[in-house]
Amino acid sequence: MSAQTKLVTLFISVFIMSIVCACNRQPVWEFQTGNAVSSSPAVSEGYVYIGSDDGKVYCLDALSGTQRWAFTTGDTVRSSPAVFDGYVYVGSTDGKVYCLNAATGAQIWAYPMGDTIESSPAVSGGYVYVGSSGGKLHCLDAASGTLNWEFTAGDAVNASPAVLDGYVYLGSKDGKVYCLNADTGTMLWDFDAGYPVVSSPALAYDNVYIGSVNKRLYCLKSATGVMVWYFEADYIVMSSPAIAGGFVYFGSLDHRIYCIKTTAATKVWEFETDNFVLSSPAVSDGYVYVGSRDGRLYCLDAKTGRQKWSYDAGAAVSSSPAVADGYVYVGCENGKVYCLRAARRDTGSWRMFRYNPERTGAK
């Protein structure tokens, strides 16, 4: 065999192995809860915090998946935990918002909102902001759980609020996007999308990016609520957008994941899965991670949309992934929490905007 033939054979072997590895991504660990997991993980100080439909909030070791503690609420936990300053804040469909000690899982306080809670808390400036199916957004003292103020929208607030620079932004099933004063709850502006808004807002470049049931992703001026542009997908947008490197990434019930420019409604690429995309993307180190109800977690190149790898979780992935320290964490409707190795690239870093940084205790 000639040297040239050997080189070609080696190249083909490496190419085939890369395809096999990409299609057969294996988890570093997996943890089984007692029911479906649609809550999204928060990662802080080497631990993963996540809820389950079995009614529990779990704290797992980020490297091994070993359970550190579990706290039992009165019903399902689809709200995603917020971890800040040594405490975990999370809602439950039992109608309560809980504050737990992050190290032990001990309950510090519980606030009875009286309505189902699927909204994930945002923590900022010593306060916890969380919505409910009763159409209210509550502002609670983070230390005591005392009600500071509440705002009433026209329908359920199941999406998670975002807080930045003294303002709270939220969507509601009444079809509106609201901007409130974070200290008083006074409404400063609203934008009427005309259809329910169940996507959570992303804040960047003095704009609010948010999706709606009318198939549109909106870009609004954060100061006034004036629409800058909208992009129309082929079906409902329930996925919450992530922003990185001047691009917006989001999923749709049309089975696709989109990348569009932040400055205009210009599509850069789209990637098609085999089912609804309810999961919200996470962007890290030039890659986009997102789940689909086709049962797969996808890793896509953020610039091109080309698939780097995917993992077959065996059931629908509605949970939104979290990326930390070279690992990807996500929940699945088979009741499992997975940890996989993130893709790596050597060039540059990407800053991602989704919700507010304090929501997960990120620095």
Secondary structure as GFF3:
##gff-version 3
##sequence-region A 1 363
A	DSSP	alpha_helix	3	23	.	.	.	ID=ss1
A	DSSP	beta_strand	29	32	.	.	.	ID=ss2
A	DSSP	beta_strand	42	44	.	.	.	ID=ss3
A	DSSP	beta_strand	47	51	.	.	.	ID=ss4
A	DSSP	beta_strand	56	61	.	.	.	ID=ss5
A	DSSP	beta_strand	67	72	.	.	.	ID=ss6
A	DSSP	beta_strand	82	84	.	.	.	ID=ss7
A	DSSP	beta_strand	87	91	.	.	.	ID=ss8
A	DSSP	beta_strand	96	101	.	.	.	ID=ss9
A	DSSP	beta_strand	107	112	.	.	.	ID=ss10
A	DSSP	beta_strand	122	124	.	.	.	ID=ss11
A	DSSP	beta_strand	127	131	.	.	.	ID=ss12
A	DSSP	beta_strand	136	141	.	.	.	ID=ss13
A	DSSP	beta_strand	147	152	.	.	.	ID=ss14
A	DSSP	beta_strand	162	164	.	.	.	ID=ss15
A	DSSP	beta_strand	167	171	.	.	.	ID=ss16
A	DSSP	beta_strand	176	181	.	.	.	ID=ss17
A	DSSP	beta_strand	187	192	.	.	.	ID=ss18
A	DSSP	beta_strand	202	204	.	.	.	ID=ss19
A	DSSP	beta_strand	207	211	.	.	.	ID=ss20
A	DSSP	beta_strand	216	221	.	.	.	ID=ss21
A	DSSP	beta_strand	227	232	.	.	.	ID=ss22
A	DSSP	beta_strand	242	244	.	.	.	ID=ss23
A	DSSP	beta_strand	247	251	.	.	.	ID=ss24
A	DSSP	beta_strand	256	261	.	.	.	ID=ss25
A	DSSP	beta_strand	267	272	.	.	.	ID=ss26
A	DSSP	beta_strand	282	284	.	.	.	ID=ss27
A	DSSP	beta_strand	287	291	.	.	.	ID=ss28
A	DSSP	beta_strand	296	301	.	.	.	ID=ss29
A	DSSP	beta_strand	307	312	.	.	.	ID=ss30
A	DSSP	beta_strand	322	324	.	.	.	ID=ss31
A	DSSP	beta_strand	327	331	.	.	.	ID=ss32
A	DSSP	beta_strand	336	341	.	.	.	ID=ss33
A	DSSP	beta_strand	352	353	.	.	.	ID=ss34
A	DSSP	three_ten_helix	357	360	.	.	.	ID=ss35
###
